[in-house]
């Protein structure tokens, strides 16, 4: 005789993704998709970058990114406008 109780629907568990979650600046961005650059730094600056990264518990690329943003904020308004204009020109050429 068939059961009269409603059968429970099988629940689907959301499969967790393996590996690290995306860690870019904006949600869903992957750092590995960012362009790479190479820098030559004096040893004492490289040591400071490493130490800042460790103390802050953040990747070196975030320390460098924050330093660039800070450097730009310290420039005059005219210099900031020139930088933004230059970025716009470069994007249009691509």
C-alpha positions in Angstrom: 0.0 0.0 0.0 1.4 3.4 -0.9 2.3 5.8 1.9 -0.1 8.7 2.4 2.5 11.1 3.8 4.0 13.5 1.4 7.4 12.6 0.3 10.2 15.0 1.3 11.7 16.8 -1.6 15.4 16.2 -1.9 17.2 19.3 -0.9 20.2 20.4 -3.0 23.1 21.6 -1.1 25.1 24.3 -2.7 28.5 22.8 -3.5 31.2 24.9 -1.9 33.9 25.9 -4.3 37.4 24.7 -3.7 40.3 27.0 -3.4 40.5 30.6 -2.3 37.7 33.1 -3.0 38.2 35.9 -5.4 40.3 38.6 -3.7 40.2 41.5 -6.1 39.4 45.1 -5.3 35.7 44.8 -6.4 33.4 41.9 -5.7 34.0 38.9 -7.9 37.3 40.2 -9.4 40.2 37.8 -9.5 43.7 39.1 -8.8 45.1 36.7 -11.4 43.2 38.6 -14.1 44.9 41.9 -13.2 47.8 43.1 -15.4 51.2 42.5 -14.0 54.1 44.9 -13.6 57.6 44.5 -12.5 59.4 46.9 -10.2 63.1 47.4 -9.2 63.2 48.5 -5.6 66.1 49.3 -3.4 66.5 46.5 -0.8 65.4 48.6 2.1 62.2 49.6 0.3 61.5 46.0 -0.6 62.0 45.0 3.0 59.6 47.8 4.1 57.0 46.6 1.6 57.3 43.0 2.9 57.1 44.2 6.5 54.1 46.4 5.8 52.3 43.5 4.1 53.0 41.2 7.0 52.0 43.7 9.7 48.8 44.7 7.9 48.0 41.1 7.0 47.4 42.2 3.4 49.0 41.2 0.1 51.8 43.3 -1.2 49.8 44.4 -4.2 47.2 46.0 -1.9 50.0 47.9 0.0 51.4 49.2 -3.4 47.9 50.1 -4.6 47.1 52.0 -1.4 50.5 53.8 -1.7 49.7 54.9 -5.2 46.3 56.2 -4.2 47.8 58.1 -1.3 50.5 59.6 -3.5 47.9 60.8 -6.0 45.8 62.3 -3.2 48.8 64.3 -2.0 49.2 65.9 -5.5 47.7 69.2 -6.4 44.2 69.3 -7.9 45.8 70.2 -11.3 48.1 67.2 -11.1 45.2 65.0 -10.2 43.2 66.2 -13.2 46.2 65.7 -15.5 46.6 62.1 -14.2 42.9 61.3 -14.8 43.1 62.9 -18.3 46.1 60.9 -19.1 44.4 57.7 -18.0 41.4 58.6 -20.2 43.6 59.1 -23.2 45.4 55.8 -22.7 42.1 53.9 -22.5 40.7 55.5 -25.7 43.9 54.4 -27.6 43.4 50.7 -26.8 
